[in-house]
């Protein structure tokens, strides 16, 4: 029988990239949803159908889920979402994957873990490029040590990253509140878009990055209990976008940044600006993972980097790989799991190879051997 995949929010740029990857690597029949009627022909022809669906239409949503073998939730921003889709999937016994990228949603989703175990439902959250591929890069790094101590994740997106306005909203929503990070073995409050570092990325070279609240800031300390520090920092290319975002985070009044209208205004302005600068900046993404730990009593650093020329397509690959493995029966872990807990490294490397996504690795036997890849000021 042909697998049936339902992609909620599948008409956006991220959802479309996920649908394309699934079509490229599986034989699944794909249904994508949107809140308004489709006015253009579907790109995947007979492999794809369209369903008008608002997530608030619970009965219609329940019926759509019941007719699927796997649901992919791409309808962000996830700051605003409850875990109703996941709950309905568990009730219907349907496997679930999402591209969620916010701590509050992740917490809600994880609360359904035991229910998913009891229902035999595999639910993998936080898939994509970051979080997603980035988390699996960390897992691979942690596995090189007897005891991992520090995780550093650095992300860089060029221009718009090929994504739509929803990703812009996610960025500005992430500036609203301080968040907790795992530092020195305890939870400590961090200010978003603070403590700028200059990091050397593949292709983009040296560029600024800043503290940013990501689900992995919250999930990685639980996945790898020996770790004492988890640092997640994000930046834009060209670097002047970082300075504009810093102004929004630190100069604009907090009450103004918490208004829906202001978020919409900044998102649309930013999207217009990046549409112009995309012509010379590109729309790629780079991720750098550094794991410090002990192996045979000696301290070392394992560095992984990945580069893709389209951040939206890379997100589709990260999510599509998980969907592919679940449909093939290779990934069967009932429960609600962040991708670093769900996806074994051997399967991760296989699906990355199948998509020609090359991850570069470097191992330094001691911190002193590390060239100056980052500096803080």
C-alpha positions as a Python dict, from the first residue, in 0.01 Angstrom:
ca = {
    (1, 'X'): (0, 0, 0),
    (2, 'X'): (114, 357, -71),
    (3, 'X'): (203, 558, 238),
    (4, 'X'): (-4, 871, 295),
    (5, 'X'): (167, 1179, 435),
    (6, 'X'): (-23, 1485, 554),
    (7, 'X'): (178, 1809, 565),
    (8, 'X'): (12, 2082, 769),
    (9, 'X'): (124, 2421, 645),
    (10, 'X'): (264, 2256, 334),
    (11, 'X'): (211, 2554, 106),
    (12, 'X'): (479, 2771, 272),
    (13, 'X'): (842, 2765, 166),
    (14, 'X'): (947, 2530, 447),
    (15, 'X'): (646, 2302, 397),
    (16, 'X'): (704, 2296, 22),
    (17, 'X'): (1069, 2200, 74),
    (18, 'X'): (964, 1919, 307),
    (19, 'X'): (710, 1794, 51),
    (20, 'X'): (971, 1800, -227),
    (21, 'X'): (1222, 1600, -22),
    (22, 'X'): (960, 1340, 72),
    (23, 'X'): (859, 1310, -294),
    (24, 'X'): (1224, 1269, -397),
    (25, 'X'): (1303, 994, -148),
    (26, 'X'): (977, 802, -92),
    (27, 'X'): (677, 685, -292),
    (28, 'X'): (431, 843, -49),
    (29, 'X'): (109, 1014, -154),
    (30, 'X'): (131, 1367, -15),
    (31, 'X'): (-154, 1590, 100),
    (32, 'X'): (-64, 1949, 184),
    (33, 'X'): (-293, 2191, 365),
    (34, 'X'): (-352, 2564, 371),
    (35, 'X'): (-616, 2798, 503),
    (36, 'X'): (-726, 2929, 162),
    (37, 'X'): (-805, 2757, -171),
    (38, 'X'): (-510, 2671, -393),
    (39, 'X'): (-496, 2898, -699),
    (40, 'X'): (-197, 2748, -880),
    (41, 'X'): (-120, 2397, -1002),
    (42, 'X'): (50, 2166, -754),
    (43, 'X'): (420, 2112, -828),
    (44, 'X'): (423, 1740, -750),
    (45, 'X'): (137, 1661, -989),
    (46, 'X'): (-35, 1327, -922),
    (47, 'X'): (179, 1262, -613),
    (48, 'X'): (22, 1558, -433),
    (49, 'X'): (-321, 1683, -340),
    (50, 'X'): (-438, 1995, -162),
    (51, 'X'): (-676, 2030, 131),
    (52, 'X'): (-820, 2356, 262),
    (53, 'X'): (-781, 2328, 638),
    (54, 'X'): (-752, 2563, 933),
    (55, 'X'): (-602, 2401, 1244),
    (56, 'X'): (-889, 2550, 1445),
    (57, 'X'): (-1130, 2321, 1255),
    (58, 'X'): (-1076, 2033, 1496),
    (59, 'X'): (-1322, 1784, 1344),
    (60, 'X'): (-1185, 1837, 994),
    (61, 'X'): (-831, 1815, 1128),
    (62, 'X'): (-910, 1490, 1311),
    (63, 'X'): (-1053, 1340, 990),
    (64, 'X'): (-748, 1444, 786),
    (65, 'X'): (-513, 1289, 1041),
    (66, 'X'): (-716, 966, 1048),
    (67, 'X'): (-665, 935, 671),
    (68, 'X'): (-286, 965, 699),
    (69, 'X'): (-4, 730, 795),
    (70, 'X'): (221, 1014, 906),
    (71, 'X'): (163, 1383, 982),
    (72, 'X'): (427, 1655, 933),
    (73, 'X'): (349, 1976, 1122),
    (74, 'X'): (500, 2277, 941),
    (75, 'X'): (240, 2538, 1042),
    (76, 'X'): (446, 2785, 1244),
    (77, 'X'): (534, 3009, 1412),
    (78, 'X'): (537, 2753, 1694),
    (79, 'X'): (546, 3024, 1962),
    (80, 'X'): (167, 3039, 1917),
    (81, 'X'): (92, 2668, 1881),
    (82, 'X'): (-48, 2422, 2130),
    (83, 'X'): (14, 2049, 2096),
    (84, 'X'): (-335, 1970, 1968),
    (85, 'X'): (-209, 1821, 1639),
    (86, 'X'): (24, 1587, 1827),
    (87, 'X'): (-253, 1491, 2067),
    (88, 'X'): (-486, 1403, 1779),
    (89, 'X'): (-213, 1196, 1614),
    (90, 'X'): (-166, 998, 1934),
    (91, 'X'): (-543, 944, 1964),
    (92, 'X'): (-555, 819, 1603),
    (93, 'X'): (-235, 611, 1627),
    (94, 'X'): (-64, 814, 1351),
    (95, 'X'): (310, 886, 1352),
    (96, 'X'): (415, 1251, 1377),
    (97, 'X'): (707, 1476, 1277),
    (98, 'X'): (737, 1853, 1312),
    (99, 'X'): (966, 2146, 1233),
    (100, 'X'): (902, 2312, 1569),
    (101, 'X'): (1164, 2561, 1681),
    (102, 'X'): (1049, 2706, 2012),
    (103, 'X'): (1104, 2598, 2371),
    (104, 'X'): (744, 2649, 2487),
    (105, 'X'): (606, 2423, 2214),
    (106, 'X'): (875, 2163, 2277),
    (107, 'X'): (779, 2152, 2646),
    (108, 'X'): (412, 2102, 2557),
    (109, 'X'): (495, 1827, 2310),
    (110, 'X'): (723, 1638, 2549),
    (111, 'X'): (442, 1622, 2806),
    (112, 'X'): (270, 1370, 2574),
    (113, 'X'): (563, 1129, 2574),
    (114, 'X'): (402, 856, 2784),
    (115, 'X'): (76, 881, 2588),
    (116, 'X'): (268, 831, 2263),
    (117, 'X'): (454, 531, 2410),
    (118, 'X'): (125, 373, 2515),
    (119, 'X'): (-25, 433, 2169),
    (120, 'X'): (284, 302, 1986),
    (121, 'X'): (322, 637, 1806),
    (122, 'X'): (666, 760, 1698),
    (123, 'X'): (668, 1139, 1730),
    (124, 'X'): (993, 1318, 1639),
    (125, 'X'): (1004, 1690, 1711),
    (126, 'X'): (1248, 1973, 1629),
    (127, 'X'): (1349, 1840, 1287),
    (128, 'X'): (1490, 2057, 1005),
    (129, 'X'): (1834, 2218, 979),
    (130, 'X'): (1850, 2397, 1317),
    (131, 'X'): (1710, 2244, 1520),
    (132, 'X'): (1739, 1913, 1339),
    (133, 'X'): (2056, 1830, 1148),
    (134, 'X'): (2243, 2045, 1401),
    (135, 'X'): (2126, 1823, 1690),
    (136, 'X'): (2240, 1508, 1511),
    (137, 'X'): (2579, 1669, 1449),
    (138, 'X'): (2603, 1726, 1825),
    (139, 'X'): (2507, 1365, 1898),
    (140, 'X'): (2779, 1242, 1666),
    (141, 'X'): (3028, 1469, 1845),
    (142, 'X'): (2921, 1357, 2193),
    (143, 'X'): (2969, 993, 2090),
    (144, 'X'): (3339, 1058, 2025),
    (145, 'X'): (3404, 1104, 2399),
    (146, 'X'): (3382, 906, 2719),
    (147, 'X'): (3236, 1217, 2882),
    (148, 'X'): (3113, 1525, 2696),
    (149, 'X'): (3141, 1855, 2885),
    (150, 'X'): (3051, 2150, 2661),
    (151, 'X'): (2835, 2187, 2351),
    (152, 'X'): (2853, 2495, 2131),
    (153, 'X'): (2619, 2539, 1836),
    (154, 'X'): (2662, 2830, 1596),
    (155, 'X'): (2417, 2906, 1314),
    (156, 'X'): (2444, 3148, 1024),
    (157, 'X'): (2175, 3226, 764),
    (158, 'X'): (2243, 3432, 453),
    (159, 'X'): (1973, 3679, 354),
    (160, 'X'): (1627, 3529, 387),
    (161, 'X'): (1759, 3173, 376),
    (162, 'X'): (1503, 3108, 102),
    (163, 'X'): (1232, 3094, 369),
    (164, 'X'): (911, 3292, 394),
    (165, 'X'): (789, 3558, 629),
    (166, 'X'): (706, 3304, 903),
    (167, 'X'): (1078, 3259, 971),
    (168, 'X'): (1114, 3637, 1004),
    (169, 'X'): (836, 3634, 1262),
    (170, 'X'): (1011, 3355, 1451),
    (171, 'X'): (1331, 3561, 1471),
    (172, 'X'): (1162, 3871, 1615),
    (173, 'X'): (943, 3669, 1851),
    (174, 'X'): (1264, 3515, 1986),
    (175, 'X'): (1384, 3859, 2100),
    (176, 'X'): (1096, 3923, 2339),
    (177, 'X'): (1202, 3748, 2660),
    (178, 'X'): (1515, 3633, 2844),
    (179, 'X'): (1554, 3255, 2855),
    (180, 'X'): (1735, 2992, 3058),
    (181, 'X'): (2052, 2824, 2932),
    (182, 'X'): (2250, 2538, 3084),
    (183, 'X'): (2578, 2694, 3200),
    (184, 'X'): (2824, 2562, 3459),
    (185, 'X'): (2587, 2276, 3535),
    (186, 'X'): (2285, 2490, 3623),
    (187, 'X'): (2010, 2689, 3453),
    (188, 'X'): (2102, 3055, 3417),
    (189, 'X'): (1910, 3340, 3257),
    (190, 'X'): (2042, 3474, 2926),
    (191, 'X'): (1940, 3781, 2727),
    (192, 'X'): (1853, 3713, 2361),
    (193, 'X'): (2086, 3860, 2101),
    (194, 'X'): (2360, 3927, 2354),
    (195, 'X'): (2729, 3830, 2398),
    (196, 'X'): (2829, 3863, 2035),
    (197, 'X'): (3099, 3626, 1912),
    (198, 'X'): (3290, 3624, 1585),
    (199, 'X'): (3286, 3270, 1443),
    (200, 'X'): (3465, 3130, 1141),
    (201, 'X'): (3208, 2953, 922),
    (202, 'X'): (3266, 2757, 602),
    (203, 'X'): (3227, 2981, 295),
    (204, 'X'): (3106, 3285, 496),
    (205, 'X'): (3425, 3307, 703),
    (206, 'X'): (3415, 3533, 1011),
    (207, 'X'): (3070, 3658, 1111),
    (208, 'X'): (2889, 3765, 1426),
    (209, 'X'): (2657, 3537, 1622),
    (210, 'X'): (2447, 3601, 1935),
    (211, 'X'): (2263, 3409, 2203),
    (212, 'X'): (1928, 3287, 2069),
    (213, 'X'): (1665, 3071, 2237),
    (214, 'X'): (1635, 2743, 2049),
    (215, 'X'): (1474, 2413, 2159),
    (216, 'X'): (1815, 2245, 2170),
    (217, 'X'): (1923, 2494, 2438),
    (218, 'X'): (1660, 2317, 2647),
    (219, 'X'): (1672, 1955, 2519),
    (220, 'X'): (2045, 1884, 2477),
    (221, 'X'): (2127, 1899, 2852),
    (222, 'X'): (1868, 1625, 2910),
    (223, 'X'): (1987, 1415, 2615),
    (224, 'X'): (2349, 1428, 2732),
    (225, 'X'): (2353, 1447, 3116),
    (226, 'X'): (2732, 1484, 3159),
    (227, 'X'): (2734, 1813, 2969),
    (228, 'X'): (2787, 2124, 3183),
    (229, 'X'): (2738, 2391, 2916),
    (230, 'X'): (2511, 2423, 2612),
    (231, 'X'): (2559, 2741, 2407),
    (232, 'X'): (2339, 2821, 2105),
    (233, 'X'): (2412, 3133, 1902),
    (234, 'X'): (2263, 3261, 1577),
    (235, 'X'): (2365, 3525, 1325),
    (236, 'X'): (2279, 3667, 986),
    (237, 'X'): (2486, 3739, 677),
    (238, 'X'): (2559, 4015, 580),
    (239, 'X'): (2667, 4107, 932),
    (240, 'X'): (2491, 4445, 933),
    (241, 'X'): (2159, 4260, 969),
    (242, 'X'): (2288, 4146, 1308),
    (243, 'X'): (2333, 4505, 1422),
    (244, 'X'): (1979, 4592, 1313),
    (245, 'X'): (1843, 4290, 1501),
    (246, 'X'): (2050, 4386, 1807),
    (247, 'X'): (1885, 4730, 1802),
    (248, 'X'): (1541, 4567, 1792),
    (249, 'X'): (1635, 4346, 2087),
    (250, 'X'): (1806, 4606, 2307),
    (251, 'X'): (1699, 4958, 2205),
    (252, 'X'): (1333, 4924, 2111),
    (253, 'X'): (1100, 4935, 2417),
    (254, 'X'): (1008, 4587, 2542),
    (255, 'X'): (638, 4667, 2540),
    (256, 'X'): (665, 4763, 2172),
    (257, 'X'): (847, 4441, 2077),
    (258, 'X'): (571, 4239, 2242),
    (259, 'X'): (299, 4388, 2022),
    (260, 'X'): (170, 4172, 1738),
    (261, 'X'): (159, 4471, 1502),
    (262, 'X'): (524, 4553, 1564),
    (263, 'X'): (632, 4194, 1497),
    (264, 'X'): (437, 4198, 1172),
    (265, 'X'): (587, 4532, 1068),
    (266, 'X'): (945, 4424, 1138),
    (267, 'X'): (891, 4088, 968),
    (268, 'X'): (758, 4243, 647),
    (269, 'X'): (1029, 4510, 638),
    (270, 'X'): (1300, 4248, 695),
    (271, 'X'): (1158, 4021, 429),
    (272, 'X'): (1155, 4306, 177),
    (273, 'X'): (1516, 4394, 262),
    (274, 'X'): (1643, 4038, 232),
    (275, 'X'): (1457, 3985, -96),
    (276, 'X'): (1679, 4261, -232),
    (277, 'X'): (2007, 4156, -70),
    (278, 'X'): (1956, 3788, -154),
    (279, 'X'): (2095, 3868, -499),
    (280, 'X'): (2446, 3915, -358),
    (281, 'X'): (2432, 3744, -16),
    (282, 'X'): (2272, 3420, -132),
    (283, 'X'): (2020, 3228, 79),
    (284, 'X'): (2244, 2962, 229),
    (285, 'X'): (2298, 2830, 579),
    (286, 'X'): (2602, 2719, 777),
    (287, 'X'): (2607, 2527, 1104),
    (288, 'X'): (2907, 2471, 1329),
    (289, 'X'): (2903, 2228, 1623),
    (290, 'X'): (3182, 2209, 1880),
    (291, 'X'): (3176, 1941, 2147),
    (292, 'X'): (3442, 1942, 2417),
    (293, 'X'): (3494, 1629, 2626),
    (294, 'X'): (3729, 1370, 2768),
    (295, 'X'): (3854, 1059, 2589),
    (296, 'X'): (4088, 820, 2770),
    (297, 'X'): (4155, 1089, 3028),
    (298, 'X'): (4252, 1357, 2775),
    (299, 'X'): (4045, 1662, 2677),
    (300, 'X'): (3958, 1713, 2311),
    (301, 'X'): (3727, 1911, 2085),
    (302, 'X'): (3524, 1756, 1803),
    (303, 'X'): (3409, 2011, 1546),
    (304, 'X'): (3149, 1950, 1276),
    (305, 'X'): (3038, 2191, 1005),
    (306, 'X'): (2777, 2177, 732),
    (307, 'X'): (2703, 2421, 452),
    (308, 'X'): (2401, 2437, 220),
    (309, 'X'): (2320, 2696, -44),
    (310, 'X'): (1951, 2716, 50),
    (311, 'X'): (1840, 2717, 414),
    (312, 'X'): (1478, 2630, 331),
    (313, 'X'): (1583, 2331, 119),
    (314, 'X'): (1821, 2219, 396),
    (315, 'X'): (1529, 2231, 640),
    (316, 'X'): (1326, 2016, 402),
    (317, 'X'): (1610, 1764, 389),
    (318, 'X'): (1640, 1749, 767),
    (319, 'X'): (1269, 1682, 810),
    (320, 'X'): (1233, 1464, 503),
    (321, 'X'): (1505, 1226, 624),
    (322, 'X'): (1314, 1157, 944),
    (323, 'X'): (990, 1104, 751),
    (324, 'X'): (1166, 866, 512),
    (325, 'X'): (1314, 657, 792),
    (326, 'X'): (980, 629, 974),
    (327, 'X'): (797, 526, 655),
    (328, 'X'): (1066, 266, 580),
    (329, 'X'): (1031, 122, 931),
    (330, 'X'): (1393, 203, 1018),
    (331, 'X'): (1298, 459, 1281),
    (332, 'X'): (1042, 314, 1519),
    (333, 'X'): (1069, 464, 1867),
    (334, 'X'): (730, 517, 2031),
    (335, 'X'): (721, 835, 2237),
    (336, 'X'): (776, 1206, 2183),
    (337, 'X'): (1146, 1259, 2119),
    (338, 'X'): (1367, 1548, 2006),
    (339, 'X'): (1562, 1443, 1701),
    (340, 'X'): (1889, 1395, 1895),
    (341, 'X'): (1716, 1128, 2107),
    (342, 'X'): (1538, 963, 1816),
    (343, 'X'): (1787, 939, 1530),
    (344, 'X'): (2092, 709, 1565),
    (345, 'X'): (2414, 840, 1414),
    (346, 'X'): (2449, 554, 1165),
    (347, 'X'): (2108, 631, 1014),
    (348, 'X'): (2182, 1004, 1022),
    (349, 'X'): (2502, 962, 821),
    (350, 'X'): (2326, 734, 572),
    (351, 'X'): (2046, 978, 493),
    (352, 'X'): (2284, 1275, 476),
    (353, 'X'): (2497, 1084, 225),
    (354, 'X'): (2189, 998, 20),
    (355, 'X'): (2116, 1372, -13),
    (356, 'X'): (2479, 1466, -87),
    (357, 'X'): (2493, 1677, 229),
    (358, 'X'): (2856, 1674, 335),
    (359, 'X'): (2940, 1725, 702),
    (360, 'X'): (3305, 1806, 771),
    (361, 'X'): (3463, 1681, 1096),
    (362, 'X'): (3779, 1782, 1280),
    (363, 'X'): (3908, 1637, 1607),
    (364, 'X'): (4154, 1828, 1824),
    (365, 'X'): (4322, 1634, 2103),
    (366, 'X'): (4337, 1935, 2332),
    (367, 'X'): (4185, 2286, 2335),
    (368, 'X'): (4532, 2440, 2283),
    (369, 'X'): (4543, 2288, 1934),
    (370, 'X'): (4231, 2469, 1824),
    (371, 'X'): (4298, 2760, 1592),
    (372, 'X'): (4121, 3083, 1684),
    (373, 'X'): (3782, 3006, 1536),
    (374, 'X'): (3589, 3240, 1763),
    (375, 'X'): (3648, 3542, 1980),
    (376, 'X'): (3416, 3741, 2201),
    (377, 'X'): (3401, 4113, 2249),
}
